[in-house]
């Protein structure tokens, strides 16, 4: 596939030789162990699967489970997915500086880079052909009562900007995603997802 076959309006699509376009979106979520990138990747994949889409979720851990590196790759498509391995993602969520440095140059032209500006407070972007959004995740999460849900705030912002799935669809999947002992947290998940979305709407008009 050639680069000019890729468009982002807002969900990346691919075009077959016959002219049929189909939805395809890939995102790498990366950060320190303990920042919850695996959880938001699983939640996105779970919600997409419940909506009838084809999904892959591929995790990768560093040596340390907490404080080391952790990332996952999620691919969502309305057709069969050939491989969970993604060299050029549609988007990257970088929750720390090492993730930003490692993955920003792999994003497709016209793609999306979302940076956790609570931790990555200053950097020189190496790309002018992608959209870069700084999201103060901890501040957003704190504003609705639970600072440790910074990852959920980022997911809400990502959903709002990427258009990969409607936020209410993700909210609706929480009761089957969370284990019974954690379902009492559903209202807090919902508030934090909406706060992330609100940040995008107020700052970028999404």
N, C-alpha and C positions, 0 to 999 in steps of 0.2 A: 504494500500500500504506500502511495506517495503522500508527502506531507500535505499537498493541496487537497487530498481527500478528507482531511480532518477539519471539522468545524466544531466550535463550542458555542452553542446558542440555546440554553446554557450547557446542555448535556452533549458530550462528545458523541458524534455519530460516525459510522463508517459506511462506505458506499461499495456495493458489489458491482461486478462488471455489468450486470443487467440493469443497473440504475437504482435498485432497491436500497434504501437507507435503513440502517438498524441502529438501535441504541447500544452504545458501548461506553463504559466509563471505568477508569482504573484510578485508584488512589493509594499512595503509600502514606501511612501514618507512622511517625517515628518520634521517639523521645527517650528519656531515661526510663529505666525500669521503675515502676511505681507511679508513673504519670497517667496510667490508664489508657494507653493507646490500643492495647489489645481489646479492652472492653468496648471502646467506641467502634473499633473495626468489627467486632463480633455483632454489636447491636445493629450497625448499618447492614451487615450481611444478612442477619436474621430478618430484619424488616423487609429487605429486598426480596428475600426468598418467600416470605409470607405473602408478598404482593404478586407472586407468580413469576418473578424474574429469575434468570440463571445467575448463579453467584459462585465465586470462589473466595476463600479467605485463607491466606497463608501467613503464619506467624514466623518470626525469627527473633531469637533471644541472644543477648550477649552472655558472657561468662557469668556475670552477677545478675540475679533476678531483680534486685532493687538497687538502683544507683548505676547499674550498667546500662547497656543499650538494649532497646526493644523496638521492634517495628512489625507491622503487618501490612500486607497488600490485599486490597479488596477489589475485585472485578465484578461489575454488574452489567448484564447484557440481556436483551430480549431474544437472543439466539444463543446457541451452544458456545461455550467458551473453550477455546483450543488449549490454553495453558494458563495456570495461575501465575506464572512468572512474567513480570512486566519490566521491560527495559526502559520504556518511555511512558511514564504515567500521565494521565490526564491532569492529575493534581497531586500535590504533596502537602501534608500537614506536618509541619516541623515544630515540635514542642520544645526543642532546645537547639543550641548553636551547632553541636556536632551533626545533628540531623539536617539542619539547613545547609551546612557546608557539604554534606555528602550527597544530597539529593536535588538541590535546586537546579543543577545543570542537566538533569535527566528529564525534566518536564517537557512535554511536547510544546512546540510553538503555539501560542494562543491558550496555553493551559493556565492553571491556577496554583499559586503558592500561598498557603496560609501559615503565618508565623505567630507563635506564642510570644507576644511582645512583653509579657510579664517577665519572662526569663531572657529572651533575646531583645535587649533594649536598644541595641545599635548594631547595624551591619551595613555593608556596602553591597547592594544587589549586583549580581553579576549578569543579570538578564534584563533586557528591555522588551522582550517579545512575549512576556507572560504577565499575568495580573498578579500583583503581590499585595496581600492584605495582612496588616498587623492586627492581631486580636488580643486584647488584654484579658486573657482568660480568667485569671484569678480574681481580678477586679470585678468582672462580670458575675462570676459565681458568688463572690462575696456579697454582691448587691442583692442577691435573692436568698442569702442565708447560709450557704455551705461552700466555703472556699475550696474544699477538697474536690469539688465537682468541676474544676477548671476544664477537664477533658470533655465533660458534657456541654459546657458552654462553647467550646471549640466545635463540637459536633453540630450544635444548633446553628452556629455561624456558617459552618461549611455547607450544611443543607440549604440554608437560605441563599448562599451565593452560587453554589454549583448547580442547584436544581435537580440533583440526582434522584432525590425522593422527596415527596411532600413531608413536612415536619409532622403533621398529624398522623401520617401513616407510621412513622417511627414511634410516636407517642403511643399509638394503638397496639404496638407490638411489645410494649414493655411488660405486660402481664404474663406473656408466655416466655419472654426472654429472661426475666429475673427469677431467681429461685424463690420459693414461697416465703422464706424468712426475710427476704429483702424487698418484697412487694410493697411494704409500708413506705418505701422510699419513692414510689412512683410519682407522687405529687411533687417532690423535690426535683426529680429528673425532669418532669414536664416544665416546671418553672425555670429551670436552668437552661433547658433546650430553647425555650421561648425567649429567654434573656439574650442568648447568643444570636438568635434570629433578629431580635429587636436592635441589637448593636449594628448589625449589617444594614437593616432598614433605615436606621437613623443616620448612619454615617455614609452609606453608599447608595441609598435609595433603592435597594433590591426589593 
